[in-house]
């Protein structure tokens, strides 16, 4: 009975975690990295088609 009383007096802390998802921030980040990829592949295309054939 003594252990049962101890368990009844225990307070349980609950935490509500809310994720903040700003869609405009996600979209702008996607656009930024998509631009990086386009520039990267454009540079690769230029190197392969114009610079490497010179060697």
Backbone as a ProteinNet text record, in pm:
[ID]
protein_1_A
[PRIMARY]
XXXXXXXXXXXXXXXXXXXXXXXXXXXXXXXXXXXXXXXXXXXXXXXXXXXXXXX
[TERTIARY]
81.8	0	87.2	201.5	289.6	344.4	378.5	430.7	319.6	197.7	86.2	61.9	78.4	59.6	166.1	286.2	393.7	363.1	309.6	279.4	164.4	71.2	-42	-0.9	105.1	147.8	247.2	279.1	375.9	305.6	363.9	307.2	375.9	296.8	349.5	351.9	471	484.9	463.8	372.7	350.3	400.8	458.3	515.3	453.5	398.6	342.5	442	493.1	589.1	516.2	513.6	449.1	556.1	548.5	644.3	595.7	685.2	652.2	708.5	619.7	660.1	616.9	712.4	683.3	699.7	588.2	592.7	670.7	666.1	740.7	890.8	931.9	1073.8	1118.4	1034.2	1066.2	1076	983.9	983.9	1107.2	1143	1259.4	1388.3	1396.3	1514	1521.5	1408.3	1405.5	1450	1400.8	1437.4	1587.1	1639.8	1782.5	1867.7	1837.3	1917.8	1893.6	1774.4	1749.1	1833.9	1846.7	1932.1	2077.6	2122.8	2260.4	2282.3	2185.2	2199.5	2201.4	2116.7	2114.3	2247.7	2300.7	2430.6	2540.7	2538.3	2639	2635.5	2515.7	2505.7	2533.9	2500.7	2535.8	2686.1	2755.8	2902	2962.3	2907.8	2954.5	2932.2	2816.7	2786.2	2886.6	2914.3	3011.3	3149.2	3192.5	3324.2	3333.4	3230.3	3233.5	3228.3	3147.5	3128.9	3229.6	3287	3373	3518.2	3540.2	3676.2	3747.8	3686.9	3753.6	3789.2	3707.6	3747.6	3874.2	3912.8	4034.1	4160.1	4151.6	4270.3	4292.3
-117.8	0	125.5	118	233.6	270.5	168.2	196.3	249	205.8	253.3	401.8	444.8	586.1	671.5	621.7	696.7	717.1	615	625.3	722.1	733.9	823	969	999.1	1136.8	1185.9	1103.5	1143.5	1231.5	1348.2	1437.6	1408.8	1399	1371.5	1501.4	1534	1656.4	1622.8	1693.1	1673	1795.1	1767.3	1874.5	1868.2	1977.5	1984.5	2056.6	1983.7	2041.9	2069.6	2195.8	2233	2267.7	2201.7	2231.2	2352.4	2447.1	2563.5	2538.9	2538.2	2511.5	2629.7	2717.7	2835	2797.3	2787.6	2739.2	2832.6	2961.8	3053.4	3032.9	3001.4	2977	2847.3	2746.1	2618.9	2638.5	2714.1	2737.2	2816	2918.2	2998.4	2917.3	2830.7	2745.3	2646.1	2591.1	2498.9	2570.2	2690.9	2766.9	2798.2	2830.8	2863	2742.8	2626.2	2508.2	2458.9	2478.3	2442.9	2531.1	2659.2	2749	2705.4	2664.9	2614.2	2493.8	2402.3	2282.8	2319.3	2412.4	2453.3	2516.2	2602.1	2664.3	2558.5	2463.1	2357.8	2274	2230.1	2147.4	2229.3	2357.8	2444.1	2456.7	2470.8	2477.4	2345.4	2234.9	2104.3	2089.5	2131.4	2124.8	2208	2327.5	2414	2349	2293.6	2230.1	2111.6	2028.3	1907.5	1941.3	2038.6	2067	2164.9	2253.2	2356.7	2352.2	2314.6	2319.1	2185.6	2074	1945.1	1910.3	1945.4	1912	1985.9	2091.4	2163.6	2084	1989.4	1912.7	1791.1
0	0	0	64.4	73.3	-65.1	-143.5	-277.1	-368.4	-343.5	-424.5	-399.7	-279.1	-246.2	-314.1	-321.4	-386.7	-535.1	-600.8	-742.5	-770	-678	-699	-686.7	-614.6	-593.6	-698.5	-793.9	-895.9	-999.2	-1024.9	-1125.9	-1260	-1362	-1493.9	-1572.1	-1623.6	-1702.6	-1849.3	-1910.9	-2053.4	-2127.7	-2243.1	-2324.6	-2463.3	-2507.6	-2642.4	-2731.5	-2830.3	-2923	-3053.7	-3092.6	-3216.9	-3319.6	-3433.9	-3539.7	-3616.6	-3634	-3715.3	-3854	-3949.9	-4086.8	-4171.8	-4202.2	-4282.7	-4429.2	-4501.1	-4639.3	-4730.6	-4705.3	-4791.2	-4772	-4650.2	-4623.3	-4691.8	-4687.8	-4752.8	-4903.3	-4961.2	-5105.6	-5148.7	-5072.5	-5111.3	-5099.3	-5000.7	-4986.8	-5102.6	-5141.3	-5255.5	-5382.8	-5404.2	-5523.9	-5523.8	-5406.5	-5396.8	-5434.8	-5379.2	-5410.3	-5552.2	-5605.8	-5745.8	-5836.9	-5802.4	-5881.1	-5873.2	-5754.6	-5741	-5831.8	-5835.3	-5919.8	-6067.1	-6108.6	-6249.3	-6289.1	-6202.9	-6231.3	-6237.6	-6144.5	-6141.6	-6269.1	-6309.4	-6429.6	-6555.1	-6553.8	-6665.6	-6680.4	-6568.3	-6571.1	-6619.8	-6574.1	-6622.3	-6772.8	-6821.1	-6964.4	-7044	-6994.8	-7062.4	-7065.7	-6953.9	-6949	-7044.5	-7044.2	-7126.3	-7274.8	-7313.8	-7456.3	-7514.3	-7434.9	-7491.7	-7443.4	-7320.2	-7267.1	-7288.9	-7257.1	-7271.4	-7415.8	-7516.1	-7654.8	-7700	-7631.7	-7670.2	-7637.9	-7547.1	-7507.7	-7592.4
[MASK]
+++++++++++++++++++++++++++++++++++++++++++++++++++++++

